[in-house]
Structures are given as C-alpha cells and as structure tokens.
Amino acid sequence: MKQLGTFPQPWMSEGPARAVYDALDKAGGSPRFVGGCVRDGLLGRKIKDVDIATVLPPDAVIAAASKAGLKPVPTGIDHGTVTVIADHVGIEVTTLRRDVETFGRHATVAFTDDWKEDASRRDLTMNALFADMSGAIYDYFDGVHDLKVGRVRFVGRPEDRMTEDYLRILRFFRFHADYAVGDFDPPAMAAAAALKDHLRSLSGERLRQETLKLMTARRATETWRAMLLAGIAGVYLPQATGMNRLTKLVELEQTLRVAPDPVRRLAALTITGTGTDVAALLKLSNVDRDRVIAITEPRPLFVADDATSVRRQVYDLGNALALDLLLVDWAAGLPRESVERDWQAAYEIVRDWPRPSFPLTGGDAKGLGVEPGPAIGTLMRDVEEWWIAGDFIADRSACLDELKRRVEKSR
C-alpha cells in the first residue's frame, strides 16, 4: 500500500484557493475542498483545478464572493455551480446537491446540507473525498483506502452510476489507466460491458474529451487493449484497433523522452484511411482533424535512411508533422529496409534542425527588373528548387546570385 500525503497543503492554505475558502467560511458556508484536488493532493500529484463544496446556496456564494472583493461568475447556476475568480484564477464552488432525476449531465438536482448525500452522487470513491482547512479528510465510501491500494471503484452500484451518465463508462477506464494498480474492478467491468452500447448516445465532444485524456494516461496501452477485447472501444470507435503500432509508439516516446501526445497516439491506433471518420466521430478540432488525417491517409512512408531526404521532408511538412509521421511509421516498422540507427538519426534531424525559410521573395525578382506576372512565380520556384537540391546550404547572398544568373539568362 502506498503512503498518502497529508493536509493541509500549500495550494489550499495560500493564494486564490485560500481567498475563496475564507470568503465562504466567513459567510458560514462550511467549505470543503472536493474531488480531484483532494485525490491528487493525497497522491502528491500536481493539482490542476481546485473545486470547493459548500452548504451555501448559489446566491449566497455570489454574495460572499462579492463581499470579499472576488468576482463570482454563475457558470452553472441551475446545478449550484459558481466560478469565483481570485487573482485571475477560477475556483469552482458548488452547493451540496442531491439528485431528483438523473438523465446524464442534465440531471435535475436539489440543494442539500448533507455531505454524504452529496458524496453519494459522485462517480468514483476517489473523487468523493472532501478536505477542510484543518487537514481533516471526509471519506464516506472508503476512497482513501482505494487510493492506497490503487483501486478504481464506483460509489455504490456501478450500473447505477453509469446509467446516470453513460460517459462514466469511459471515465472508469480513463481513471483505471491513470490511477489503478492491478486488475479492473470486476463489478465495474461487468457493468461497462453490459451498458457499452449506450456509448453511441453520447456526443462526439464528450467522447473526445475522455478519449484524448485516456490516450496519455499512465496505463493507456493496456487499458485500450482491454477495452477492445471487451468490445467497448469498438462500440464508438471501431477504427481504433492498431494496438501494435500504439504499443511501439509509446515505447519510442519513453525511450526518446518525447512528451506523449494524445492526437498522435490516437492516429497510431487508427486504421489507415479512416482518419476522417475518427475525426468526425470525435468532433476533433480543425487542427487535430488535419493531423489525424495527415498521419493516417494513404501516403508515401517517411524516408529515414537519407539525411538529405529527411531534411527535405521537414521542409515540406514542418517539424511537427514530420515528427508525427516519423514516429508513427517507425512504430509500424516501416519501411522494413530501414534499421533502428536510421530512424534514430532521422529523429535527431527532425528534433534539432528547424525548418528553414526560403531567403528570397518576389520582391527580389522585381528588384532585378522582372515584370510582375507569372514569370516571377516560375523564377522563384526554380531558385527554391535549386536551394533545396543543395540541401538548404545556400544563404541569401548565394540565392540572390543564382536568381540574377537565371534572370540574365532569360533575357
């Protein structure tokens, strides 16, 4: 069992979180930190967002924040959530709630002053933990023990929590990949398998959020493999079956110390030619859509056995996309003739050789007396190809000399 950290911690006893906490406390709100900040604080992980729960109703939260000179923003007022801005940092404050009627993220709630009742509507035991400024931890469902042993377990019956919001099926796998030690919780796994078809009812935006987070989780590879074997991944993303390529890509990232990238990993999983479908299913942003399609569409393989060719590809693609294609093709073991040292050398070029900019513009041709029109474009392309063929060595002066030579020759 792992040793967990203690409370209070610096992130809660000073700065924006402390300012919001104190404002609620002075108003009699009995505030407690809740959820991910308590979970990750106990594990010694970096705190990403701070959430606070309180018995105060939303209007009283707004009044308390305003009185303390903070800025309240009613981001989810119907569900009891007010974001309070302190020193340009948003702290989400939520009134204790109980479910009246549940239908996904649009559940009807009523406010309460019962902390256990509020905890009972949360998804996982490790997310149902509260902490106050004195350092006391309030744990109603053995979430601390689950953290210690590395077990991801639902509050109450897994099928009940999943039916309240089917996205919790994916959240279970994502949290298992990031926090669990050992096997899946059997009741949760059984419920996920039984309810998996409901994943099709979720929006692409919500599926995208959980999927991309899962892609970079600590045990992403083995977790996605389990989801494939259980038929869960295939329900909503049948194109993402390239486990061998993903496994090798993760190994390469670790060996090369390349930061894990969720879009690149997703593309490594995706069957060639289906990137457009994956992008549409997950409602990817335009930038991420273009990356997935560029990596997965039928294309020439990245050439890794020739330094000059590698630099040409960096110039054509840019360093970022060149890195994507190199790593994914390397992970796929293609082309077969390339050896590991070729891929390593190619990676070092992509990493260390910034894509250069062609040192001339059309204005240089005009300055030599070339009339505006198609001739300038042709000249510039020809000189650029000459520059590329020389492996980008020629500087601006040399390129100008070549341009002059070609202009004089054309007269």
Secondary structure, 3 states (H helix, E strand, C coil): CCCCCCCCCHHHHCHHHHHHHHHHHHCCCCCEEECHHHHHHHHCCCCCCCEEEECCCHHHHHHHHHHCCCEEEEEEHHHCEEEEEECCEEEEEEECEEEEECCHHHCEEEECCCHHHHHHCCCEHHHCEEECCCCCEEECCCHHHHHHHCCCCECCCHHHHHHHCCHHHHHHHHHHHHHCCCCCCHHHHHHHHHHHHHHHHCCHHHHHHHHHHHHCCCCHHHHHHHHHHCCCHHHHCCCECCHHHHHHHHHHHHHHCCCCCHHHHHHHHECCCCHHHHHHHCCCCHHHHHHHHHHHCCCCCCCCCCHHHHHHHHHHHCHHHHHHHHHHHHHHCCCCCCCHHHHHHHHHHHHHCCCCCCCCCHHHHHHCCCCCCHHHHHHHHHHHHHHHHCCCCCCHHHHHHHHHHHHHHHC
